[in-house]
Amino acid sequence: MGLAPIIVQEIFEIVAQLNRDEQVSFLIAEQNINVALKCASQDYVLDTGRVVLSGSREALLARGDLHDFYPGKH
């Protein structure tokens, strides 16, 4: 089931603040593309352990097929 949406939001806010204020980098595995793209500056989309897409948030959002890369589709 995963974490409650409010908890996920709080965690991502803390991560974003630490990144911004302390220049700390994080590796985050998140299956919700919309949530993950909100705080990352460089993104990687994995499918069965392989990178199938990578780029900035803007570059990935500009793709028309981003949501086709959900787990198991490739």
CHARMM internal coordinates of N, CA and C (Angstrom, degrees):
IC EDIT
DIST 1 N 1 CA 1.4453
DIST 1 CA 1 C 1.5202
ANGL 1 N 1 CA 1 C 111.37
DIST 1 C 2 N 1.2988
ANGL 1 CA 1 C 2 N 117.60
DIHE 1 N 1 CA 1 C 2 N -34.97
DIST 2 N 2 CA 1.4517
ANGL 1 C 2 N 2 CA 119.11
DIHE 1 CA 1 C 2 N 2 CA 178.59
DIST 2 CA 2 C 1.5140
ANGL 2 N 2 CA 2 C 112.47
DIHE 1 C 2 N 2 CA 2 C 87.20
DIST 2 C 3 N 1.3095
ANGL 2 CA 2 C 3 N 114.72
DIHE 2 N 2 CA 2 C 3 N -176.44
DIST 3 N 3 CA 1.4619
ANGL 2 C 3 N 3 CA 121.57
DIHE 2 CA 2 C 3 N 3 CA -179.66
DIST 3 CA 3 C 1.5200
ANGL 3 N 3 CA 3 C 111.33
DIHE 2 C 3 N 3 CA 3 C -79.66
DIST 3 C 4 N 1.3092
ANGL 3 CA 3 C 4 N 115.71
DIHE 3 N 3 CA 3 C 4 N 154.85
DIST 4 N 4 CA 1.4634
ANGL 3 C 4 N 4 CA 121.10
DIHE 3 CA 3 C 4 N 4 CA 174.55
DIST 4 CA 4 C 1.5292
ANGL 4 N 4 CA 4 C 108.76
DIHE 3 C 4 N 4 CA 4 C -63.34
DIST 4 C 5 N 1.3224
ANGL 4 CA 4 C 5 N 117.94
DIHE 4 N 4 CA 4 C 5 N 141.79
DIST 5 N 5 CA 1.4664
ANGL 4 C 5 N 5 CA 121.24
DIHE 4 CA 4 C 5 N 5 CA -178.22
DIST 5 CA 5 C 1.5291
ANGL 5 N 5 CA 5 C 113.91
DIHE 4 C 5 N 5 CA 5 C -52.42
DIST 5 C 6 N 1.3153
ANGL 5 CA 5 C 6 N 118.85
DIHE 5 N 5 CA 5 C 6 N -37.39
DIST 6 N 6 CA 1.4649
ANGL 5 C 6 N 6 CA 120.63
DIHE 5 CA 5 C 6 N 6 CA -179.52
DIST 6 CA 6 C 1.5267
ANGL 6 N 6 CA 6 C 110.93
DIHE 5 C 6 N 6 CA 6 C -66.63
DIST 6 C 7 N 1.3304
ANGL 6 CA 6 C 7 N 117.35
DIHE 6 N 6 CA 6 C 7 N -34.95
DIST 7 N 7 CA 1.4634
ANGL 6 C 7 N 7 CA 121.62
DIHE 6 CA 6 C 7 N 7 CA 177.86
DIST 7 CA 7 C 1.5218
ANGL 7 N 7 CA 7 C 110.01
DIHE 6 C 7 N 7 CA 7 C -69.24
DIST 7 C 8 N 1.3262
ANGL 7 CA 7 C 8 N 116.97
DIHE 7 N 7 CA 7 C 8 N -42.59
DIST 8 N 8 CA 1.4657
ANGL 7 C 8 N 8 CA 121.32
DIHE 7 CA 7 C 8 N 8 CA 176.93
DIST 8 CA 8 C 1.5215
ANGL 8 N 8 CA 8 C 109.67
DIHE 7 C 8 N 8 CA 8 C -58.68
DIST 8 C 9 N 1.3141
ANGL 8 CA 8 C 9 N 117.23
DIHE 8 N 8 CA 8 C 9 N -45.04
DIST 9 N 9 CA 1.4658
ANGL 8 C 9 N 9 CA 121.76
DIHE 8 CA 8 C 9 N 9 CA 179.39
DIST 9 CA 9 C 1.5230
ANGL 9 N 9 CA 9 C 110.66
DIHE 8 C 9 N 9 CA 9 C -60.55
DIST 9 C 10 N 1.3200
ANGL 9 CA 9 C 10 N 117.57
DIHE 9 N 9 CA 9 C 10 N -44.74
DIST 10 N 10 CA 1.4642
ANGL 9 C 10 N 10 CA 121.11
DIHE 9 CA 9 C 10 N 10 CA 179.82
DIST 10 CA 10 C 1.5246
ANGL 10 N 10 CA 10 C 111.36
DIHE 9 C 10 N 10 CA 10 C -63.18
DIST 10 C 11 N 1.3196
ANGL 10 CA 10 C 11 N 117.10
DIHE 10 N 10 CA 10 C 11 N -42.65
DIST 11 N 11 CA 1.4625
ANGL 10 C 11 N 11 CA 120.69
DIHE 10 CA 10 C 11 N 11 CA 179.20
DIST 11 CA 11 C 1.5203
ANGL 11 N 11 CA 11 C 110.43
DIHE 10 C 11 N 11 CA 11 C -61.80
DIST 11 C 12 N 1.3282
ANGL 11 CA 11 C 12 N 117.01
DIHE 11 N 11 CA 11 C 12 N -46.84
DIST 12 N 12 CA 1.4598
ANGL 11 C 12 N 12 CA 119.98
DIHE 11 CA 11 C 12 N 12 CA -179.22
DIST 12 CA 12 C 1.5291
ANGL 12 N 12 CA 12 C 111.64
DIHE 11 C 12 N 12 CA 12 C -65.98
DIST 12 C 13 N 1.3071
ANGL 12 CA 12 C 13 N 118.77
DIHE 12 N 12 CA 12 C 13 N -32.78
DIST 13 N 13 CA 1.4677
ANGL 12 C 13 N 13 CA 121.04
DIHE 12 CA 12 C 13 N 13 CA 175.72
DIST 13 CA 13 C 1.5242
ANGL 13 N 13 CA 13 C 110.61
DIHE 12 C 13 N 13 CA 13 C -65.38
DIST 13 C 14 N 1.3168
ANGL 13 CA 13 C 14 N 117.34
DIHE 13 N 13 CA 13 C 14 N -41.48
DIST 14 N 14 CA 1.4679
ANGL 13 C 14 N 14 CA 121.42
DIHE 13 CA 13 C 14 N 14 CA 178.15
DIST 14 CA 14 C 1.5248
ANGL 14 N 14 CA 14 C 110.32
DIHE 13 C 14 N 14 CA 14 C -65.23
DIST 14 C 15 N 1.3233
ANGL 14 CA 14 C 15 N 116.99
DIHE 14 N 14 CA 14 C 15 N -44.54
DIST 15 N 15 CA 1.4591
ANGL 14 C 15 N 15 CA 121.31
DIHE 14 CA 14 C 15 N 15 CA 178.54
DIST 15 CA 15 C 1.5286
ANGL 15 N 15 CA 15 C 110.35
DIHE 14 C 15 N 15 CA 15 C -60.44
DIST 15 C 16 N 1.3218
ANGL 15 CA 15 C 16 N 117.30
DIHE 15 N 15 CA 15 C 16 N -45.90
DIST 16 N 16 CA 1.4679
ANGL 15 C 16 N 16 CA 121.30
DIHE 15 CA 15 C 16 N 16 CA 179.67
DIST 16 CA 16 C 1.5210
ANGL 16 N 16 CA 16 C 111.15
DIHE 15 C 16 N 16 CA 16 C -62.17
DIST 16 C 17 N 1.3229
ANGL 16 CA 16 C 17 N 117.17
DIHE 16 N 16 CA 16 C 17 N -40.43
DIST 17 N 17 CA 1.4629
ANGL 16 C 17 N 17 CA 120.77
DIHE 16 CA 16 C 17 N 17 CA 179.60
DIST 17 CA 17 C 1.5266
ANGL 17 N 17 CA 17 C 110.97
DIHE 16 C 17 N 17 CA 17 C -65.98
DIST 17 C 18 N 1.3210
ANGL 17 CA 17 C 18 N 117.63
DIHE 17 N 17 CA 17 C 18 N -43.95
DIST 18 N 18 CA 1.4610
ANGL 17 C 18 N 18 CA 120.72
DIHE 17 CA 17 C 18 N 18 CA 178.13
DIST 18 CA 18 C 1.5208
ANGL 18 N 18 CA 18 C 111.16
DIHE 17 C 18 N 18 CA 18 C -63.01
DIST 18 C 19 N 1.3130
ANGL 18 CA 18 C 19 N 116.85
DIHE 18 N 18 CA 18 C 19 N -40.42
DIST 19 N 19 CA 1.4575
ANGL 18 C 19 N 19 CA 121.01
DIHE 18 CA 18 C 19 N 19 CA 177.95
DIST 19 CA 19 C 1.5193
ANGL 19 N 19 CA 19 C 110.95
DIHE 18 C 19 N 19 CA 19 C -63.16
DIST 19 C 20 N 1.3053
ANGL 19 CA 19 C 20 N 116.19
DIHE 19 N 19 CA 19 C 20 N -45.14
DIST 20 N 20 CA 1.4652
ANGL 19 C 20 N 20 CA 121.85
DIHE 19 CA 19 C 20 N 20 CA -177.82
DIST 20 CA 20 C 1.5273
ANGL 20 N 20 CA 20 C 111.47
DIHE 19 C 20 N 20 CA 20 C -69.71
DIST 20 C 21 N 1.3283
ANGL 20 CA 20 C 21 N 117.25
DIHE 20 N 20 CA 20 C 21 N -48.87
DIST 21 N 21 CA 1.4603
ANGL 20 C 21 N 21 CA 121.24
DIHE 20 CA 20 C 21 N 21 CA -172.15
DIST 21 CA 21 C 1.5257
ANGL 21 N 21 CA 21 C 113.92
DIHE 20 C 21 N 21 CA 21 C -83.27
DIST 21 C 22 N 1.3216
ANGL 21 CA 21 C 22 N 117.05
DIHE 21 N 21 CA 21 C 22 N -34.76
DIST 22 N 22 CA 1.4664
ANGL 21 C 22 N 22 CA 121.12
DIHE 21 CA 21 C 22 N 22 CA -173.87
DIST 22 CA 22 C 1.5249
ANGL 22 N 22 CA 22 C 113.06
DIHE 21 C 22 N 22 CA 22 C -112.78
DIST 22 C 23 N 1.3293
ANGL 22 CA 22 C 23 N 117.37
DIHE 22 N 22 CA 22 C 23 N 0.50
DIST 23 N 23 CA 1.4609
ANGL 22 C 23 N 23 CA 123.01
DIHE 22 CA 22 C 23 N 23 CA -177.62
DIST 23 CA 23 C 1.5295
ANGL 23 N 23 CA 23 C 111.89
DIHE 22 C 23 N 23 CA 23 C 53.63
DIST 23 C 24 N 1.3240
ANGL 23 CA 23 C 24 N 116.08
DIHE 23 N 23 CA 23 C 24 N 39.23
DIST 24 N 24 CA 1.4564
ANGL 23 C 24 N 24 CA 122.28
DIHE 23 CA 23 C 24 N 24 CA 177.19
DIST 24 CA 24 C 1.5264
ANGL 24 N 24 CA 24 C 107.88
DIHE 23 C 24 N 24 CA 24 C -90.43
DIST 24 C 25 N 1.3267
ANGL 24 CA 24 C 25 N 115.95
DIHE 24 N 24 CA 24 C 25 N 134.47
DIST 25 N 25 CA 1.4628
ANGL 24 C 25 N 25 CA 120.64
DIHE 24 CA 24 C 25 N 25 CA 177.06
DIST 25 CA 25 C 1.5191
ANGL 25 N 25 CA 25 C 110.16
DIHE 24 C 25 N 25 CA 25 C -96.49
DIST 25 C 26 N 1.3206
ANGL 25 CA 25 C 26 N 115.85
DIHE 25 N 25 CA 25 C 26 N 151.41
DIST 26 N 26 CA 1.4556
ANGL 25 C 26 N 26 CA 122.27
DIHE 25 CA 25 C 26 N 26 CA -179.35
DIST 26 CA 26 C 1.5158
ANGL 26 N 26 CA 26 C 109.72
DIHE 25 C 26 N 26 CA 26 C -133.96
DIST 26 C 27 N 1.3036
ANGL 26 CA 26 C 27 N 115.42
DIHE 26 N 26 CA 26 C 27 N 146.45
DIST 27 N 27 CA 1.4550
ANGL 26 C 27 N 27 CA 121.70
DIHE 26 CA 26 C 27 N 27 CA 168.26
DIST 27 CA 27 C 1.5199
ANGL 27 N 27 CA 27 C 105.57
DIHE 26 C 27 N 27 CA 27 C -108.47
DIST 27 C 28 N 1.3149
ANGL 27 CA 27 C 28 N 116.27
DIHE 27 N 27 CA 27 C 28 N 116.40
DIST 28 N 28 CA 1.4606
ANGL 27 C 28 N 28 CA 121.35
DIHE 27 CA 27 C 28 N 28 CA -174.87
DIST 28 CA 28 C 1.5221
ANGL 28 N 28 CA 28 C 108.80
DIHE 27 C 28 N 28 CA 28 C -119.47
DIST 28 C 29 N 1.3085
ANGL 28 CA 28 C 29 N 115.75
DIHE 28 N 28 CA 28 C 29 N 128.32
DIST 29 N 29 CA 1.4633
ANGL 28 C 29 N 29 CA 120.97
DIHE 28 CA 28 C 29 N 29 CA 173.37
DIST 29 CA 29 C 1.5265
ANGL 29 N 29 CA 29 C 107.14
DIHE 28 C 29 N 29 CA 29 C -101.36
DIST 29 C 30 N 1.3156
ANGL 29 CA 29 C 30 N 116.11
DIHE 29 N 29 CA 29 C 30 N 114.29
DIST 30 N 30 CA 1.4728
ANGL 29 C 30 N 30 CA 121.03
DIHE 29 CA 29 C 30 N 30 CA -176.46
DIST 30 CA 30 C 1.5167
ANGL 30 N 30 CA 30 C 108.38
DIHE 29 C 30 N 30 CA 30 C -139.53
DIST 30 C 31 N 1.3216
ANGL 30 CA 30 C 31 N 117.18
DIHE 30 N 30 CA 30 C 31 N 127.63
DIST 31 N 31 CA 1.4593
ANGL 30 C 31 N 31 CA 120.31
DIHE 30 CA 30 C 31 N 31 CA -178.89
DIST 31 CA 31 C 1.5231
ANGL 31 N 31 CA 31 C 113.10
DIHE 30 C 31 N 31 CA 31 C -82.95
DIST 31 C 32 N 1.3159
ANGL 31 CA 31 C 32 N 118.15
DIHE 31 N 31 CA 31 C 32 N -16.14
DIST 32 N 32 CA 1.4632
ANGL 31 C 32 N 32 CA 121.52
DIHE 31 CA 31 C 32 N 32 CA 178.69
DIST 32 CA 32 C 1.5317
ANGL 32 N 32 CA 32 C 108.33
DIHE 31 C 32 N 32 CA 32 C -88.69
DIST 32 C 33 N 1.3201
ANGL 32 CA 32 C 33 N 115.97
DIHE 32 N 32 CA 32 C 33 N 104.31
DIST 33 N 33 CA 1.4647
ANGL 32 C 33 N 33 CA 121.22
DIHE 32 CA 32 C 33 N 33 CA -176.19
DIST 33 CA 33 C 1.5196
ANGL 33 N 33 CA 33 C 111.52
DIHE 32 C 33 N 33 CA 33 C -57.88
DIST 33 C 34 N 1.3145
ANGL 33 CA 33 C 34 N 117.60
DIHE 33 N 33 CA 33 C 34 N -42.55
DIST 34 N 34 CA 1.4639
ANGL 33 C 34 N 34 CA 120.73
DIHE 33 CA 33 C 34 N 34 CA -177.40
DIST 34 CA 34 C 1.5201
ANGL 34 N 34 CA 34 C 111.70
DIHE 33 C 34 N 34 CA 34 C -61.84
DIST 34 C 35 N 1.3136
ANGL 34 CA 34 C 35 N 117.23
DIHE 34 N 34 CA 34 C 35 N -40.06
DIST 35 N 35 CA 1.4655
ANGL 34 C 35 N 35 CA 121.26
DIHE 34 CA 34 C 35 N 35 CA 178.87
DIST 35 CA 35 C 1.5240
ANGL 35 N 35 CA 35 C 110.00
DIHE 34 C 35 N 35 CA 35 C -69.24
DIST 35 C 36 N 1.3190
ANGL 35 CA 35 C 36 N 116.89
DIHE 35 N 35 CA 35 C 36 N -46.80
DIST 36 N 36 CA 1.4608
ANGL 35 C 36 N 36 CA 121.14
DIHE 35 CA 35 C 36 N 36 CA -176.24
DIST 36 CA 36 C 1.5259
ANGL 36 N 36 CA 36 C 112.38
DIHE 35 C 36 N 36 CA 36 C -62.46
DIST 36 C 37 N 1.3106
ANGL 36 CA 36 C 37 N 117.40
DIHE 36 N 36 CA 36 C 37 N -40.50
DIST 37 N 37 CA 1.4627
ANGL 36 C 37 N 37 CA 120.35
DIHE 36 CA 36 C 37 N 37 CA -176.50
DIST 37 CA 37 C 1.5227
ANGL 37 N 37 CA 37 C 113.29
DIHE 36 C 37 N 37 CA 37 C -70.76
DIST 37 C 38 N 1.3235
ANGL 37 CA 37 C 38 N 117.54
DIHE 37 N 37 CA 37 C 38 N -18.72
DIST 38 N 38 CA 1.4622
ANGL 37 C 38 N 38 CA 119.78
DIHE 37 CA 37 C 38 N 38 CA -177.80
DIST 38 CA 38 C 1.5228
ANGL 38 N 38 CA 38 C 113.04
DIHE 37 C 38 N 38 CA 38 C -67.98
DIST 38 C 39 N 1.3236
ANGL 38 CA 38 C 39 N 118.16
DIHE 38 N 38 CA 38 C 39 N -29.28
DIST 39 N 39 CA 1.4668
ANGL 38 C 39 N 39 CA 117.82
DIHE 38 CA 38 C 39 N 39 CA -174.12
DIST 39 CA 39 C 1.5179
ANGL 39 N 39 CA 39 C 113.69
DIHE 38 C 39 N 39 CA 39 C -118.50
DIST 39 C 40 N 1.2962
ANGL 39 CA 39 C 40 N 119.22
DIHE 39 N 39 CA 39 C 40 N -6.29
DIST 40 N 40 CA 1.4632
ANGL 39 C 40 N 40 CA 120.52
DIHE 39 CA 39 C 40 N 40 CA -176.32
DIST 40 CA 40 C 1.5236
ANGL 40 N 40 CA 40 C 111.40
DIHE 39 C 40 N 40 CA 40 C -93.04
DIST 40 C 41 N 1.3211
ANGL 40 CA 40 C 41 N 115.18
DIHE 40 N 40 CA 40 C 41 N 145.83
DIST 41 N 41 CA 1.4621
ANGL 40 C 41 N 41 CA 119.33
DIHE 40 CA 40 C 41 N 41 CA 175.02
DIST 41 CA 41 C 1.5270
ANGL 41 N 41 CA 41 C 110.88
DIHE 40 C 41 N 41 CA 41 C -97.53
DIST 41 C 42 N 1.3062
ANGL 41 CA 41 C 42 N 116.99
DIHE 41 N 41 CA 41 C 42 N -25.78
DIST 42 N 42 CA 1.4648
ANGL 41 C 42 N 42 CA 122.92
DIHE 41 CA 41 C 42 N 42 CA 175.88
DIST 42 CA 42 C 1.5194
ANGL 42 N 42 CA 42 C 106.95
DIHE 41 C 42 N 42 CA 42 C -132.39
DIST 42 C 43 N 1.3131
ANGL 42 CA 42 C 43 N 116.60
DIHE 42 N 42 CA 42 C 43 N 128.81
DIST 43 N 43 CA 1.4557
ANGL 42 C 43 N 43 CA 120.76
DIHE 42 CA 42 C 43 N 43 CA -173.99
DIST 43 CA 43 C 1.5226
ANGL 43 N 43 CA 43 C 111.21
DIHE 42 C 43 N 43 CA 43 C -122.71
DIST 43 C 44 N 1.3273
ANGL 43 CA 43 C 44 N 114.17
DIHE 43 N 43 CA 43 C 44 N 148.33
DIST 44 N 44 CA 1.4563
ANGL 43 C 44 N 44 CA 122.21
DIHE 43 CA 43 C 44 N 44 CA 176.11
DIST 44 CA 44 C 1.5169
ANGL 44 N 44 CA 44 C 107.59
DIHE 43 C 44 N 44 CA 44 C -131.80
DIST 44 C 45 N 1.3111
ANGL 44 CA 44 C 45 N 116.25
DIHE 44 N 44 CA 44 C 45 N 132.21
DIST 45 N 45 CA 1.4575
ANGL 44 C 45 N 45 CA 121.37
DIHE 44 CA 44 C 45 N 45 CA 175.85
DIST 45 CA 45 C 1.5238
ANGL 45 N 45 CA 45 C 106.34
DIHE 44 C 45 N 45 CA 45 C -106.30
DIST 45 C 46 N 1.3336
ANGL 45 CA 45 C 46 N 115.58
DIHE 45 N 45 CA 45 C 46 N 122.82
DIST 46 N 46 CA 1.4606
ANGL 45 C 46 N 46 CA 121.41
DIHE 45 CA 45 C 46 N 46 CA -178.53
DIST 46 CA 46 C 1.5175
ANGL 46 N 46 CA 46 C 110.30
DIHE 45 C 46 N 46 CA 46 C -107.64
DIST 46 C 47 N 1.3071
ANGL 46 CA 46 C 47 N 115.75
DIHE 46 N 46 CA 46 C 47 N 146.82
DIST 47 N 47 CA 1.4600
ANGL 46 C 47 N 47 CA 121.76
DIHE 46 CA 46 C 47 N 47 CA 171.15
DIST 47 CA 47 C 1.5182
ANGL 47 N 47 CA 47 C 106.60
DIHE 46 C 47 N 47 CA 47 C -136.91
DIST 47 C 48 N 1.2973
ANGL 47 CA 47 C 48 N 116.73
DIHE 47 N 47 CA 47 C 48 N 121.69
DIST 48 N 48 CA 1.4618
ANGL 47 C 48 N 48 CA 124.42
DIHE 47 CA 47 C 48 N 48 CA -175.77
DIST 48 CA 48 C 1.5296
ANGL 48 N 48 CA 48 C 111.71
DIHE 47 C 48 N 48 CA 48 C 46.48
DIST 48 C 49 N 1.3286
ANGL 48 CA 48 C 49 N 115.34
DIHE 48 N 48 CA 48 C 49 N 45.01
DIST 49 N 49 CA 1.4544
ANGL 48 C 49 N 49 CA 121.87
DIHE 48 CA 48 C 49 N 49 CA 174.78
DIST 49 CA 49 C 1.5126
ANGL 49 N 49 CA 49 C 116.02
DIHE 48 C 49 N 49 CA 49 C 81.84
DIST 49 C 50 N 1.3004
ANGL 49 CA 49 C 50 N 117.97
DIHE 49 N 49 CA 49 C 50 N 3.77
DIST 50 N 50 CA 1.4689
ANGL 49 C 50 N 50 CA 121.30
DIHE 49 CA 49 C 50 N 50 CA -179.86
DIST 50 CA 50 C 1.5228
ANGL 50 N 50 CA 50 C 110.48
DIHE 49 C 50 N 50 CA 50 C -115.73
DIST 50 C 51 N 1.3209
ANGL 50 CA 50 C 51 N 115.67
DIHE 50 N 50 CA 50 C 51 N 141.77
DIST 51 N 51 CA 1.4623
ANGL 50 C 51 N 51 CA 120.64
DIHE 50 CA 50 C 51 N 51 CA 176.97
DIST 51 CA 51 C 1.5241
ANGL 51 N 51 CA 51 C 108.05
DIHE 50 C 51 N 51 CA 51 C -73.73
DIST 51 C 52 N 1.3323
ANGL 51 CA 51 C 52 N 116.13
DIHE 51 N 51 CA 51 C 52 N 119.74
DIST 52 N 52 CA 1.4637
ANGL 51 C 52 N 52 CA 120.63
DIHE 51 CA 51 C 52 N 52 CA 178.27
DIST 52 CA 52 C 1.5265
ANGL 52 N 52 CA 52 C 111.63
DIHE 51 C 52 N 52 CA 52 C -106.46
DIST 52 C 53 N 1.3208
ANGL 52 CA 52 C 53 N 117.20
DIHE 52 N 52 CA 52 C 53 N -19.55
DIST 53 N 53 CA 1.4642
ANGL 52 C 53 N 53 CA 122.78
DIHE 52 CA 52 C 53 N 53 CA 175.95
DIST 53 CA 53 C 1.5191
ANGL 53 N 53 CA 53 C 108.24
DIHE 52 C 53 N 53 CA 53 C -148.89
DIST 53 C 54 N 1.3098
ANGL 53 CA 53 C 54 N 116.13
DIHE 53 N 53 CA 53 C 54 N 149.30
DIST 54 N 54 CA 1.4603
ANGL 53 C 54 N 54 CA 120.04
DIHE 53 CA 53 C 54 N 54 CA 171.26
DIST 54 CA 54 C 1.5178
ANGL 54 N 54 CA 54 C 108.29
DIHE 53 C 54 N 54 CA 54 C -154.18
DIST 54 C 55 N 1.3161
ANGL 54 CA 54 C 55 N 114.47
DIHE 54 N 54 CA 54 C 55 N 156.45
DIST 55 N 55 CA 1.4520
ANGL 54 C 55 N 55 CA 119.45
DIHE 54 CA 54 C 55 N 55 CA 178.36
DIST 55 CA 55 C 1.5103
ANGL 55 N 55 CA 55 C 111.62
DIHE 54 C 55 N 55 CA 55 C 153.12
DIST 55 C 56 N 1.3035
ANGL 55 CA 55 C 56 N 114.65
DIHE 55 N 55 CA 55 C 56 N -176.36
DIST 56 N 56 CA 1.4602
ANGL 55 C 56 N 56 CA 120.41
DIHE 55 CA 55 C 56 N 56 CA 177.91
DIST 56 CA 56 C 1.5234
ANGL 56 N 56 CA 56 C 109.29
DIHE 55 C 56 N 56 CA 56 C -73.24
DIST 56 C 57 N 1.2955
ANGL 56 CA 56 C 57 N 115.48
DIHE 56 N 56 CA 56 C 57 N 163.18
DIST 57 N 57 CA 1.4682
ANGL 56 C 57 N 57 CA 121.50
DIHE 56 CA 56 C 57 N 57 CA 176.53
DIST 57 CA 57 C 1.5209
ANGL 57 N 57 CA 57 C 110.02
DIHE 56 C 57 N 57 CA 57 C -54.06
DIST 57 C 58 N 1.3361
ANGL 57 CA 57 C 58 N 116.04
DIHE 57 N 57 CA 57 C 58 N -46.61
DIST 58 N 58 CA 1.4639
ANGL 57 C 58 N 58 CA 120.44
DIHE 57 CA 57 C 58 N 58 CA -177.49
DIST 58 CA 58 C 1.5276
ANGL 58 N 58 CA 58 C 111.60
DIHE 57 C 58 N 58 CA 58 C -61.91
DIST 58 C 59 N 1.3403
ANGL 58 CA 58 C 59 N 115.95
DIHE 58 N 58 CA 58 C 59 N -43.02
DIST 59 N 59 CA 1.4658
ANGL 58 C 59 N 59 CA 119.87
DIHE 58 CA 58 C 59 N 59 CA -179.07
DIST 59 CA 59 C 1.5232
ANGL 59 N 59 CA 59 C 111.18
DIHE 58 C 59 N 59 CA 59 C -65.34
DIST 59 C 60 N 1.3225
ANGL 59 CA 59 C 60 N 116.50
DIHE 59 N 59 CA 59 C 60 N -41.63
DIST 60 N 60 CA 1.4645
ANGL 59 C 60 N 60 CA 118.97
DIHE 59 CA 59 C 60 N 60 CA -179.62
DIST 60 CA 60 C 1.5203
ANGL 60 N 60 CA 60 C 111.71
DIHE 59 C 60 N 60 CA 60 C -70.45
DIST 60 C 61 N 1.3282
ANGL 60 CA 60 C 61 N 117.10
DIHE 60 N 60 CA 60 C 61 N -39.58
DIST 61 N 61 CA 1.4645
ANGL 60 C 61 N 61 CA 119.95
DIHE 60 CA 60 C 61 N 61 CA 179.04
DIST 61 CA 61 C 1.5256
ANGL 61 N 61 CA 61 C 111.88
DIHE 60 C 61 N 61 CA 61 C -66.65
DIST 61 C 62 N 1.3339
ANGL 61 CA 61 C 62 N 116.88
DIHE 61 N 61 CA 61 C 62 N -27.68
DIST 62 N 62 CA 1.4622
ANGL 61 C 62 N 62 CA 120.83
DIHE 61 CA 61 C 62 N 62 CA 179.98
DIST 62 CA 62 C 1.5297
ANGL 62 N 62 CA 62 C 111.91
DIHE 61 C 62 N 62 CA 62 C -72.19
DIST 62 C 63 N 1.3246
ANGL 62 CA 62 C 63 N 116.19
DIHE 62 N 62 CA 62 C 63 N -17.67
DIST 63 N 63 CA 1.4676
ANGL 62 C 63 N 63 CA 119.99
DIHE 62 CA 62 C 63 N 63 CA 178.34
DIST 63 CA 63 C 1.5231
ANGL 63 N 63 CA 63 C 109.43
DIHE 62 C 63 N 63 CA 63 C -71.76
DIST 63 C 64 N 1.2759
ANGL 63 CA 63 C 64 N 117.27
DIHE 63 N 63 CA 63 C 64 N 138.61
DIST 64 N 64 CA 1.4569
ANGL 63 C 64 N 64 CA 120.41
DIHE 63 CA 63 C 64 N 64 CA 177.47
DIST 64 CA 64 C 1.5186
ANGL 64 N 64 CA 64 C 113.42
DIHE 63 C 64 N 64 CA 64 C -81.13
DIST 64 C 65 N 1.3304
ANGL 64 CA 64 C 65 N 116.19
DIHE 64 N 64 CA 64 C 65 N -12.35
DIST 65 N 65 CA 1.4657
ANGL 64 C 65 N 65 CA 119.78
DIHE 64 CA 64 C 65 N 65 CA -173.76
DIST 65 CA 65 C 1.5271
ANGL 65 N 65 CA 65 C 113.69
DIHE 64 C 65 N 65 CA 65 C -112.34
DIST 65 C 66 N 1.3046
ANGL 65 CA 65 C 66 N 118.36
DIHE 65 N 65 CA 65 C 66 N 14.73
DIST 66 N 66 CA 1.4654
ANGL 65 C 66 N 66 CA 120.77
DIHE 65 CA 65 C 66 N 66 CA -174.69
DIST 66 CA 66 C 1.5240
ANGL 66 N 66 CA 66 C 112.19
DIHE 65 C 66 N 66 CA 66 C -55.23
DIST 66 C 67 N 1.3141
ANGL 66 CA 66 C 67 N 117.54
DIHE 66 N 66 CA 66 C 67 N -44.04
DIST 67 N 67 CA 1.4690
ANGL 66 C 67 N 67 CA 120.23
DIHE 66 CA 66 C 67 N 67 CA -177.03
DIST 67 CA 67 C 1.5301
ANGL 67 N 67 CA 67 C 112.68
DIHE 66 C 67 N 67 CA 67 C -73.14
DIST 67 C 68 N 1.3265
ANGL 67 CA 67 C 68 N 117.24
DIHE 67 N 67 CA 67 C 68 N -7.37
DIST 68 N 68 CA 1.4646
ANGL 67 C 68 N 68 CA 119.89
DIHE 67 CA 67 C 68 N 68 CA 173.87
DIST 68 CA 68 C 1.5227
ANGL 68 N 68 CA 68 C 111.50
DIHE 67 C 68 N 68 CA 68 C -74.73
DIST 68 C 69 N 1.3213
ANGL 68 CA 68 C 69 N 116.66
DIHE 68 N 68 CA 68 C 69 N -12.48
DIST 69 N 69 CA 1.4581
ANGL 68 C 69 N 69 CA 121.22
DIHE 68 CA 68 C 69 N 69 CA -176.11
DIST 69 CA 69 C 1.5197
ANGL 69 N 69 CA 69 C 112.76
DIHE 68 C 69 N 69 CA 69 C -95.49
DIST 69 C 70 N 1.3134
ANGL 69 CA 69 C 70 N 117.06
DIHE 69 N 69 CA 69 C 70 N 34.34
DIST 70 N 70 CA 1.4599
ANGL 69 C 70 N 70 CA 120.62
DIHE 69 CA 69 C 70 N 70 CA 173.71
DIST 70 CA 70 C 1.5196
ANGL 70 N 70 CA 70 C 108.39
DIHE 69 C 70 N 70 CA 70 C -72.14
DIST 70 C 71 N 1.3252
ANGL 70 CA 70 C 71 N 117.48
DIHE 70 N 70 CA 70 C 71 N 154.87
DIST 71 N 71 CA 1.4702
ANGL 70 C 71 N 71 CA 120.65
DIHE 70 CA 70 C 71 N 71 CA -176.77
DIST 71 CA 71 C 1.5262
ANGL 71 N 71 CA 71 C 112.62
DIHE 70 C 71 N 71 CA 71 C -50.95
DIST 71 C 72 N 1.3426
ANGL 71 CA 71 C 72 N 113.68
DIHE 71 N 71 CA 71 C 72 N 134.25
DIST 72 N 72 CA 1.4541
ANGL 71 C 72 N 72 CA 119.94
DIHE 71 CA 71 C 72 N 72 CA 175.71
DIST 72 CA 72 C 1.5144
ANGL 72 N 72 CA 72 C 115.83
DIHE 71 C 72 N 72 CA 72 C 87.40
DIST 72 C 73 N 1.3241
ANGL 72 CA 72 C 73 N 118.06
DIHE 72 N 72 CA 72 C 73 N -3.78
DIST 73 N 73 CA 1.4694
ANGL 72 C 73 N 73 CA 119.58
DIHE 72 CA 72 C 73 N 73 CA -178.28
DIST 73 CA 73 C 1.5239
ANGL 73 N 73 CA 73 C 112.41
DIHE 72 C 73 N 73 CA 73 C -86.16
DIST 73 C 74 N 1.3344
ANGL 73 CA 73 C 74 N 119.01
DIHE 73 N 73 CA 73 C 74 N -16.54
DIST 74 N 74 CA 1.4724
ANGL 73 C 74 N 74 CA 121.30
DIHE 73 CA 73 C 74 N 74 CA -179.42
DIST 74 CA 74 C 1.5036
ANGL 74 N 74 CA 74 C 110.47
DIHE 73 C 74 N 74 CA 74 C -126.22
END
COOR INIT
IC SEED 1 N 1 CA 1 C
IC BUILD
